[in-house]
Amino acid sequence: MNSLGIDKAPKDTRVVVAMSGGVDSSVTAALLAEEGYDVIGITLQLYDHGDAVERPGSCCAGVDIHDARQVAAGLGIPHYVLDYEDRFKEDVIDDFVDSYLAGETPIPCVRCNQTVKFRDLVARAKELNADALATGHYVRRVDGEHGPELHRGRDAGKDQSYFLFATTGEQLDFLRFPLGGMDKDQTRALAERFGLSVAAKPDSQDICFVAGGDYADVVRKMRPGASIPGDIVHIDGRVLGHHDGIINFTVGQRRGLNIGGGDPLYVVRLEAKNAQVLVGPKQALDETQVHIKEVNWLGDAPLGAAAMDVEVKLRSAQPLIPASIMAKPGGTAEAQLAVPMAAVAPGQACVFYQGERVLGGGWITAAPNTDLAGANSKAANLDSAALGA
């Protein structure tokens, strides 16, 4: 059994490495090449949008492809560039835009892993007779009693398991994550030892296709005229102002509402069908019930209707929260949080954990049949609580 858990000698084990041009994937390729594996590097060309091609901290565009090619040449491994721009636009960028127009706050990095990387690239690696696809993600694949399990990375500060919750069991069987037990300092030190040209390259920060972090600008360019003006409405039903499109707002936002003075108000919900931005006091953001769609389950036994105690993450940078989860019809689920959490935004992910293990997750969706009347009811409850009723 070799270091990847495959019953072959390294020289007889073909491994495709997804090389983004960054430090992590480059070190992954270097480690496997040093161990004697039959390594093939593949870089996906996903977009080529103006200044993003040369923007520091991007990935999968012009300069990154050059960096990946240079690293592969230095390691003496074959390297291929696959043009996946059309697939990336359809599966990631269009989904991102449509989600924003629907009043959601999407996570395109999850969609990218779910589609062009772990669906399409896994298929291509198998076509090349590879035994595994390796990536530079900071997560761990652990062989459990019932098959491979997805675990958090050892370095809590670099753990990327939140972004990989949609990985299927079949994909996990084929994937390998050599950096999962390391921290970033160790990875940088290895890059220096290997003499990689990208050893000092900064990590990617922003969404790769969003230059300057202006999400709304991407939506406007992709769907000219799709953003509909509407009203800014207090959850008690009062119209407080007007807006130029819900794409300019996110749940939890306080600044930039332009609705005058008074007590601070926050965006509580975005109603795309009515083109309404619903606002309210800070306590109106608190939620204890989370509705989840498109659940991907990685547990040993199926998720049932009985409540199961877990911990969840509602945003990548948030701490784990005690919760109970239960299956609902149609591949959906519901999470009951042990403590109220603010700004639970549709379009973000709710990821389930049990200790170090990732049990799966899904996409946060608005509560069924939510409308302004439901918000009014919540406002009344808040008023009653304030009055001590």
N, C-alpha and C positions, 0 to 999 in steps of 0.2 A: 504494500500500500504506500503510495507516494504522499508528499506533503499536502496534496489537494484531495486526498481521500479516494483516489482512483487506483484501481488494482493494476497498475502498469508502471514500468520504469519511466522516469521523466522523459527520456529521449524518445519514448514511444507514445507519449501523451501530447496530443495537439491542443494548444490553448489559444483561443482568439482573445486578444486584449482590446477592450474599447479604449482607444487613446484619444483623449480630448485635446491634447496639447498642453495640459497642465502638469503640475508636479506629481499629483497623486497617481494618475494613470501611467505616467512615465516611469515612476518608481515601481509600480506594479509590473510593468513589462520588464524592467531591468532585473527585478528579483526573480521572476520566473525564468528569464533567459540565463541568469547566473546558475540557477538550479539545474539547467540542462533540458528544460522543456522545449518542445517544438512550438515556438511562439510565432503567432501572426498578429501584427498590429492592424487594426481597422479604425479609421477616423471617419466620422459622419459629417458631411457638409450639410448643415441644416438651414442656414440662411446666409444672406449676403446683402445686408441692408446698410448702405452708406457708411457713416463713421463708425458703426459697430464693428466693422471688419478690422479696424486697427485699434479699437478701444481697449485699454488695459482692463483686465478683469473680466473679459468676455470669454466665450468658449465656442468651439465648433464653427468658427468663421475663418477668414483669410489667414491672419497671422498664426492662429492656433493650428491650422492644418500644416503650415510650414514648420512650426515647432515640433509637432508630432512626427512629421516626416524626418526631421533632423535627428530626433532622439532615436527613431527606429534605425536610421542609417548608422548611427554611432554604436548601437547594440548589435548590428549585423542581422536584423530580422526583417522579413518581408513586411511591407506596409502598403495598405490599400486605402483609397479614399472613395467612399460611396456617396453619391449625390442623393440625399434623402430630402431635398428642399420641398418637393411637392407633398410628401407624406407629412413632413413637419408642419407645413402650412395648414394642411387639412386637419390633422389630429391634435395639434398643439395651439398654433396661433389662432385659427378660426374658432376653436373651442374656447380659448381665452377671451376673444372678442365677444362671442355669443354669451358667455357667462357674465361678463361685465354689463352687457345690455340687458340681461335678465335680472340685474340687481345683486349679483353675487360677487364674491371676492376670490377669484380662482387662484390655483397654484399650478402654473404651467410646468414646473419642474417635475411634479408628480406625473402629469399626463405624458411628458416626454419619456420618463423612465418606463411608464406603463405601455407605451405604444412603440415609438420608433426604436427605442433602445432594447427593451426586454421582450418585445414581441417580434419586431422585424429583424433586429440584429441577432437575436438568438436563432431565428430561422436561418439567417445567412450563415452563421457560424456552423450550424448543423450541416448545411449544404457543403461546407468546406471540410466535412468529416472531423470537426473538432470534438474533443471530449468534454470541453468546458468553455464557458465565456467568463473571463475575469474582468472586474472593474476596480476602480480606485475608491469605491465608496467605503466610508467608515461604518460598516455594519459587520456582523459576524453570522456565518452560516454554521450551525451546530447540528451534528448528526444525533437525532433523538431516537427514542424507542420506536416512534411511529414514522420516522423519516426525517428529512432535513428540516430544521427550524431556523427562523430568522430572529437574531438577537441584536440588542443594541451594541454599538461600538464601545470598546473599552474606554475611550476618551469621551467623557460626557459632553465636553465642549465641542467636539467634532461629530458626534453621533448623527448619522443621517437616516436612521430607521424611519422617522416620520415621513420622509419622502419616498420610501420604498414599500409602504403598507400595501400597495396594490399588486405587488409581486405574487404570482400564483405559485402553488406548490410545485407544479410541473417546471416552471421557470427556475425556482429555487433549487431543484434537483440538478440543474445544469450550470448554475451560476457559482462563482467563487469570488471571495472578497479578501485578498491577501493582506490588506491594511487594517482589517477590522480590529485586530488586537494591539494596534499601535496608536501613538498620539502624533500630532503634526510635527513636533520637534524631531521625533525619530524619523519621520518620513523625510523631512528636510535634510537631516544628517545623512540618510541613505542617498539622497539625490546628490549631495556633495561627494560622497564616497564613490558613487558611480560616475562622477564627472559629467552629470547631465547638464545640457545647455539651459534647461529651464529651472535649475535648482533655486534661483532667487525670484522666479516668476510669482507675482501676487496671485492670491486665490481669486476665483470669480466671485463677484458680489451681487450684481444686479441680475434680473432676468435677462437672458442673453440677447433677446430681440427687442428689448426696451431700452433704447439709448437715453441716458440721463434720468431714468426712473419715472418718466412721464407716461403712465399707463393710459390715461385718457387720450393722449395724443395718438397712441397706436390705434385705439378704437376708432377715433375720428378719421384717421387715414384709411383704415380698412373698411369702414362702413360709413361713408360720407352721407350725412343727412339722417342717419339712423337714431341719433340722440335726440329725444323729444323733450322740449321744455315742459315744465310742470310746476306744481305747488310744493312749498315746504309747509308741512302740516304738523301741528302739535298733536301728540297722542290723545289729547282731549277733544280734538276735532277742529281747533282754530287754525285758520290759514294765516301763517306768519310771514310768508314771502314767496318768492318765485325762484326757479333755477333754470339753467340752460341744458340740463340733462343729468340723469342719475349717475352717469359714468364719472362724474366729477366728485362723487361722494363714496365713503365707505362706512360701514357700521362702526360706531365708536368715535367717529370724527367730531371734533368740537370746533376747531378753527375754520374760517372760510365760509361760514353759513350765511353771513350778511343779513341777519334778521334783527339787528338792533340790540339794545341793552337788555337789562333784566338778569334773572338768574341764568347761570350757564346751562346751555342745552346741548345735547349730543344726538348724533344720528342713531336712531334706534332700529330702523328698518328701511329698506328700499322697496317700494312697490312698483315694479316695472309696468304692470298692466294698467296702472293709473298714473304713471309718471310722477309718483309722489315720493318725496323724501320725508319720512316720519321722524320727528325729533321729540325729545323729552328730557327729563332730569336724569342725572347720572344713575340713580338707582333703577331706572327703567331699563338699563342695559343688562341687569343681572338676570341670569337664566340658570335653572337647575335641571331642565329637561332639554335634551338635544335629540333632534330627529336626523336620521342618517340614511342615505340611499347608496345604492351600488356597493353593498358590503362585500369585501373580500375577506374570507375567513381562513386563517391558517392554523386554527386549533386542532387538536387531535380528534375531538368529537364535535359534531355539528353544534352550532350555536342554537339554543332552544328558546322557547317562550318563557322559561323560568329565569329569573334574574341571576346573573353571574357577576360576582365581585371581581373587578379589575381596577386598573388605573388607566386614565386616558390623557392624551394630549390633544388640545384643540387648536394650537398653533405651534409651529416648530420650536420657537424660543421659550414657550411656556413650560413651567414645571409639570410633572405628572400630578394628576388629580384623582383621588379615590372616587370610584363610580361603580354603578351596576349597569350591565347591558342585557338586553333581551332581544330576540329576533322578532320581527314583525313580518307581515305578508309581503310578498313581491321583492324579496332580496333587500328589505329595509331593516332597520333596527332602531332601538331607542336607548339612550343613555340617561341615567338619573345621576346627577352629580351630587357628591356628598356636601359640597360647598358651592354657593352661587358664584358664577363666573360672568364677567362683563364682556360685552361685545362678541358674543358667539355669532360668527358671521357665516351665512350660507355661502357655499363655494369653497370654504376651508375644509380641512380634513379632521375627522375625529379618529384617532389611532388608539387601538386597544393594546395594553401591556399587562403581562403577568410576570412580575419580577423583571428579569432582563429580556424575556421573550416577547416578541411582537406576535399578538394573536390575530392581527388583521386591522381592518378599519374601513372607513367609507367617507362619503362626502356629506358635509352638513347641509341640510336643507331647511327651508322655512317650515314652521309647524303647519300641519294640514289645515287648509281653509282659513289661513290667517288673512285678515283684512282690517280696515280701519275700525270696524266695530270691535274686533278683538283687541285692538290697541286701546280703544276707549274703555273696555272692560278692565284692562291692565291699569290704565290711568286711574280708574275709580278705586281699584284695590290699593293703589299707592296712596291715594288721597285718604282712604279709610285708615290705612296704617298710620299715616301722619297724624290723623285726628285721634288715634288710639281706639278706634272702633273695633 
